[in-house]
């Protein structure tokens, strides 16, 4: 079974591509969802995060307000790295265990883990292939502003916290462009699946 990492920049269509793969019965896992489960109230990661950032990032039910936390980490490199140091080791451990749970199934030619900060965290060598979801930076900015009701300055701040998408594209041979229509993206996903299922 091939271990595939799906990465890209913020708002480049990773979630859409992952859903298309899952709809085709390809095993998938999302690092963001794993991270979300790790920061539920009173977990070790929750304790570490609230110890560092304070209770001001919590809502009335003691859940971490991700919007408040995001505003803090996107504005402060040290804070962002601290958060990543708390979360990333556990997320990667969960992803490894997930792949291991599938490894004995001969009917699974490949499985896909969506990991937004794959290259930034230096874990790309753990995977057989890396698939990058890509679009023009101006498209990313428009999507962030629309999706998150963010200002252009906030969108640019989030982009600056990641490697430029062109750098990620240059590091792999597997790329899906999401600048076009959903149909165009679907066609690229289907072509890749056909290719990888026949390997």
C-alpha positions in Angstrom: 0.0 0.0 0.0 1.3 3.4 -1.0 1.3 6.2 1.6 0.3 9.4 0.0 0.5 12.8 1.6 -1.9 15.6 0.3 -0.6 19.1 1.0 -0.7 22.6 -0.4 -1.3 26.1 0.8 -4.2 27.5 2.7 -7.4 27.6 0.6 -5.9 25.7 -2.3 -8.6 23.0 -2.4 -7.1 20.3 -0.2 -10.4 19.5 1.6 -12.3 19.3 -1.7 -9.8 16.9 -3.2 -9.8 14.8 0.0 -13.6 14.5 -0.2 -13.4 13.4 -3.8 -11.0 10.7 -2.9 -13.1 9.6 0.0 -16.2 9.5 -2.2 -14.3 7.1 -4.4 -13.7 4.8 -1.4 -10.0 5.7 -1.0 -9.0 5.6 2.7 -8.4 9.2 3.8 -7.5 11.0 7.0 -7.3 14.8 7.7 -4.5 16.1 10.0 -6.7 19.2 10.8 -9.4 16.9 12.1 -6.9 14.9 14.1 -5.5 18.1 15.6 -9.0 19.2 16.5 -9.7 16.0 18.4 -6.4 16.4 20.3 -7.3 19.8 21.7 -10.6 18.8 23.2 -11.0 20.1 26.8 -8.7 18.7 29.4 -6.6 16.6 27.0 -2.8 16.9 27.5 -2.5 19.2 24.4 -5.4 21.3 25.7 -3.6 21.7 29.0 -0.3 22.6 27.3 -2.0 25.2 25.0 -4.0 26.9 27.7 -0.9 27.0 30.0 0.9 28.9 27.2 -1.8 31.1 25.8 -4.0 31.5 28.9 -7.7 30.9 29.5 -8.6 33.9 27.2 -8.7 31.6 24.2 -11.5 29.4 25.8 -15.2 29.7 25.2 -17.8 29.3 27.9 -17.7 25.5 27.6 -13.8 25.4 28.0 -13.4 24.6 24.3 -10.5 26.4 22.6 -11.9 29.1 20.4 -10.0 28.4 17.2 -10.6 31.9 15.8 -9.1 33.5 18.8 -6.2 31.1 18.8 -5.6 31.6 15.1 -5.5 35.4 15.5 -2.8 35.0 18.1 -0.6 32.5 16.3 -0.8 34.1 12.8 0.4 37.4 14.4 3.3 35.9 16.3 5.8 33.5 14.9 7.0 32.3 18.3 3.5 31.5 19.4 2.7 29.7 16.2 5.8 27.5 16.6 5.0 26.7 20.2 1.5 25.6 19.2 3.0 23.5 16.4 5.5 21.9 18.8 2.6 20.8 21.0 0.3 19.5 18.3 2.4 18.2 15.4 4.2 15.2 17.1 0.8 13.8 18.2 -0.8 14.3 14.9 2.0 12.6 13.0 1.9 9.7 15.5 -1.8 9.3 14.9 -1.2 9.4 11.1 1.4 6.6 11.3 -0.9 4.5 13.4 -3.7 5.0 10.9 -1.5 3.9 7.9 -0.3 0.9 9.9 -4.0 -0.1 10.5 -4.5 -0.3 6.7 -1.2 -1.9 5.8 -2.5 -5.5 5.9 -5.4 -4.9 3.6 -4.3 -6.0 0.1 -7.4 -4.4 -1.4 -6.1 -0.9 -0.6 -3.6 0.2 -3.3 -3.0 3.6 -1.6 -4.3 5.8 1.2 -4.1 9.5 1.6 -3.4 11.8 4.6 -4.1 15.5 4.2 -1.3 17.4 5.9 -1.3 21.2 5.3 2.2 21.8 6.8 3.9 18.7 5.5 6.9 20.5 3.9 7.1 23.1 6.7 7.5 20.3 9.3 10.0 18.3 7.2 8.0 15.0 7.2 7.6 14.5 3.4 10.2 11.7 3.3 7.8 9.5 5.4 5.5 9.1 2.4 5.7 7.3 -0.9 4.3 10.2 -2.9 3.3 13.8 -2.2 0.3 15.4 -3.9 0.1 19.2 -3.9 -3.2 21.1 -4.3 -2.3 24.4 -6.0 -3.8 27.6 -7.3 -2.6 31.1 -7.8 -1.9 33.2 -4.6 -4.5 35.8 -5.7 -7.1 33.0 -5.7 -6.0 31.9 -2.3 -6.4 35.4 -1.0 -9.9 35.7 -2.5 -11.0 32.4 -1.0 -9.6 33.2 2.4 -11.4 36.5 2.4 -14.7 34.9 1.3 -14.5 31.8 3.4 -13.2 33.3 6.7 -14.7 36.8 6.3 -11.1 38.0 6.6 -9.5 41.3 5.4 -6.9 41.2 2.7 -4.2 42.0 5.3 -5.3 39.0 7.4 -5.3 36.7 4.3 -1.8 37.8 3.4 -0.7 37.2 7.0 -1.9 33.7 6.8 -0.2 33.1 3.5 3.1 34.3 4.9 3.0 31.7 7.7 3.4 28.9 5.1 5.9 28.2 2.3 4.8 29.8 -1.0 2.7 27.4 -3.1 5.2 27.6 -5.9 7.9 26.1 -3.7 5.6 23.2 -2.8 4.8 22.6 -6.5 8.5 22.5 -7.3 9.1 19.8 -4.8 6.7 17.1 -6.3 5.6 15.7 -9.6 2.0 15.2 -8.5 0.0 18.4 -8.7 -3.7 19.2 -8.9 -4.6 22.7 -10.0 -7.8 24.0 -8.5 -7.9 27.4 -10.3 -10.5 26.0 -12.7 -14.0 24.5 -12.4 -14.9 21.7 -10.0 -15.3 19.5 -13.0 -11.7 20.2 -14.0 -10.5 19.4 -10.6 -12.6 16.2 -10.5 -11.0 15.1 -13.8 -7.5 15.6 -12.4 -8.4 13.6 -9.3 -9.9 10.8 -11.3 -6.8 10.6 -13.6 -4.5 10.4 -10.5 -6.6 7.7 -8.9 -6.6 5.6 -12.1 -2.8 6.0 -12.3 -2.1 5.0 -8.7 -4.6 2.2 -8.6 -2.7 0.5 -11.5 0.7 0.8 -10.0 
